């Protein structure tokens, strides 16, 4: 019997690296996902590393085992009419189809046979490496030490960012179909989705003439300085003391030395202007303490601090064990394996799907034929005249209790797709992102990061420190289909609006809670995205092997992916349980770990901790980031990946130098064995040429390549992303003026959802009080006079 939230839904995934993660997300929630493979199998079956002793097994690739868990495999030869007929029959009996440019089945056009379909396109021909799409996203430019080449993210972050958008839009398409929208087809441009899931506020910061942590007008790799990492007695910790309260906690943790308690160091501006000296002073004190002591005491005092965990240390952490993030899977070939479960936990418990082993090649061929024995239903192409296909979520009302990035950004995506999102906030406890306004002031309506992540939502100002404000909040909850929050645990409980309380108000509520570490031994611990990177083991893998120590990136990863990925479960609950509701625990650190699940399984098979590989690939060579001629004072970089021998021959001919014609480089094994020499020679060739020349020549030759995109590149007319004008639309705002924002990376029939401006703080307070809560004017006037609302 199938289990899981999405049980009963059938998905056809045309096997391709770009669709792999979208299928995994749906399969992890219980959908029946058919992995349609060509006779040789999907490319991930041939990836390195392999399970020790796996030999030539088509299931021996670690990445394949992780990224195709819970799926069924059916082999289809696109040149065999009987096989194509089988595929057509599967699509006719499916709810959803995922396809991609480059899929061996794309030309067959069978995706249109299902009610809903999403295709990931790759018009810039970025290939399927881990590094080229990441360079095109803008993420590579802010990753690693400044004295090293930009450092690639572990696993397949850019591809999987596109996969998350495909997974979400697949659910939107199916909802639209069920609500009278007719058959719905969406396109997700890979290069746009990579930007939106990794660096969505870079272009917006640039439009405001601002920068933050190496993004915006000043693209930079800040090493350990952007989000400080300190060496402890037995490892490393990351400390973020961004607010006065956090600074006081940091001083207390260090034993309140006189130098920090009084004198110039006690002044925030002086600390900011002398950050290097301050870090040296603090480093000596931190080096005397253990990681465990610093983490426990710092969090107890209210400091945002986290360990820089190895994969093994994360796996063994008591909080991780208590949450059962890892689960034992009995593999038919390789025995018991410890793998990550899906990064959401659901209530009721029966909505959680178990993790099943990845399939053998063609293992379910006969089951596929059995599916065809049941009659197919033609998807309705008729559209309800009253249904607005450009606003497919219209009529859905959401109460958003979010701060920062994760929940607000996810709620904003729903708003831009038509949902009515009511965001509750106030000046009494202003969202910390609103504090970063124009000219570095606390200009709450003119913060580029806040404004990018809150496009299209309504803002209601309610002081929730007062009982009357909490009463209004509960009235709002009674009128909303969904509650989304990412407050620390005790806060929503104090308001009487945790899941149990919300369900008492509205029995069929769908409730999404998204905290950094979730409930467990560390319940209530403070986190930001940069701390989740270090805690989850991601930072240790986001490193060159010869780095002084791992620093990862100053991107706010996993913030921009975690919230959006949780929307698959949220919309799935809306589709599957409209009268019952459920609770979705979407703990952010679990998404960070899930995205490097292949690293965790590789570590499972190793006695030692997995070492980082930097920009190298075990499957492609050359695969790296190479210097180009400086642009003024700015060093330029270019990422390229040669995916096969044919691409190598084209690159060799383009370079035209003797070293490229060495016989040892003509096959992959030889190139991998000589990767270091290959990189040195490529760097000497590329550094004499402009990044535009090298990128253009490589792309013309059909070799996946991208400049390491910066904020300036995104703002330039010749920037290397598709549909740039519409992807970064100019949007007017009452106080910020007209600025560029990052739009939704989704197209339907060539058009994307409209980008609506962000709200002023409290802009919709009266509208919501009068129209939604239907309060009489005298009550509204009283609430405003007493500053319970509107401030």
Buried (B, 14 or more C-beta within 10 A) or exposed (E): EEEBBBBEBBBBBBBBBBBBBBBBBBBBBBBBBBBBBBBEBBBBBBBEBBBEEBEEBBBBBBBBBBBBBBBBBBBBBBEEEEBBEBBBBBBBBBBBBBBBBBBBBBEBEBBEBBBBBBBBBBBBBBBBBBBBBBBBBBBBBBBBBEEBBBBBBBBBBBBBBBBBBBBBBBBBBBBBBBBBBBBBBBBBBBBBBBBBBBBBBBBBBBBBEBBBBBBBBBBBBBBBBBBBBBBBEEBBBBBBBEBEEBBBBBBBBBEEEEBBEEEEBBEEEEBEEBEEEBBEBBEEBBEEBBBBBBBBBBBEBBBBBBBBBBBBBBBEBEBBEBBEBBEEBEBEBBEEBEBBBBBBBBBEEEBBBEBBBBBBBBBBBEEBEEBBEEEBEEBEEEBEEEBBBBBBBBEBBBBBBBBBBBBBBBBBBBBBBBBBBBBBBBBBEBBBBBBBBBEEEEBBBBBBBBBBBBBBBBBBBBBBEBEBBBBBBBBBBEBBBBBBBBBBBEBBBEBBBBBEBBBEBBEEBBBBBBBBBBBBEBBEBBBBBBBBBBBBBBBBBBBBEEBEBBBBBBBBBBBBBBBBBBBBBBBBBBBBBEEEBBBBBBBBBBBBBBBBBBBBBBBBBBEEEBEBBBBBBBBBBBBBBBBBBEEEEEBBBBBBBBBEEEBBBBBBEBBEEEBBEBEEBBEBEBBBBBBEBBBEBBBEBBBEBBBBBBBBBBBEBEBBBBBBBBBBBBBEEEBBBBBBEBBBBEBEBEEBEEBBBBBBBBBBEEEBBBBBBBBBBBBBBBEBBBEBBEBEEEEBEBBBEBBBBBB
